Amino acid sequence: MSFVHAVLSLPAGVLLAVSAVVIVLLALWLSSLFSRWHYVTIRRSEETELISFHLRRLADAVERLSIARETQPSVETTSARPIGISVSGR
């Protein structure tokens, strides 16, 4: 009983805020409990075959580009004299 008296002795603004938070949490819990799961199934069709064909083409092209980039020799610049940098930017 002392808990109930301690809670009821709080200011009205605090009680209102606490009750609002409890109601919102209860509503979220109930909505997640009773919500229906919706599944989207994509059946095999001419459009899905076309999409998968183009996705395979893109994946192959990206793979070819990455292999070509890895096999290129790295270009390192070695100069005989140091490059001077001016203070004024000219």
N, C-alpha and C positions, 0 to 999 in steps of 0.2 A: 504494500500500500504506500510505502514511503516513496517509491519510484513514481507512482501516479501523481502524488502530491508534488513531487519535485518537477515533473514535466508540466503539470498544470500551472505551476507558479511562474513559468517562463513568460516573457512578454508576448503579446498577441502577434507581433510581426514575426518573431522567431517561430512560433507555432504554425503560422501560416506558411512560412517558407519550408519548414520541415514537412508539413503535410503535403505541400505541392510536390516536393521531391519524391516523397513516398508514393504519391498517386502516379506520377510520371513513370517511376521505376516499375510499379505494378502494371501499368498499361503496356509498357514495353515488354515486360515478361509475358503477359497474357497474349499480346499480339504475336510474339515469337512462338508461343506455345500452340496457338491455334491457326497459324499461317499455313497455307498450302504451298507445297513445293511444285514449281512449274518446270518441266523439262522440255527442252526443244530438241527434237530429233530431225536430223537432216537425212532425207532419203536419197538414194542414188538417182540422179537425173542427169540430163544433158548439161545443165548449168553447173552442177557440182563437179562433174567430170571436167568441164572447161576450167573451172576455178582451180582444181587440183593440178591440171596440166600446167597452167601458168605458174602456180606456186612451185612446182618441180623445176620449171625453167629458171625461175628466179633463184632458187636455191643452188642449182648447178652453176649459174653465172657468178654468184657470189663466191662459191667454192673455187671456181677457176681463177677469179680475181685474187683471192687470198693466196692461192698456190703460186700464181705468177709474181705476186709481191714478195713472197718469201724467197723465191729462187733468184730474184734480181740481186746482183752484187751491190753491196753498200758503197756509196760514193763518198770518199773522204777527201776533203780538200787539204792538200799539203802545199803550202807556198814556201818559196825559198826566202822571202823577206817578210817581215811582219807588216801587218796592215795598220797604218796610223789612223787614229780617230781625232778629228779636230774638236776643239772645245766649243767653237762657235757653231758647229753643225754644217759647215760648208764643205 
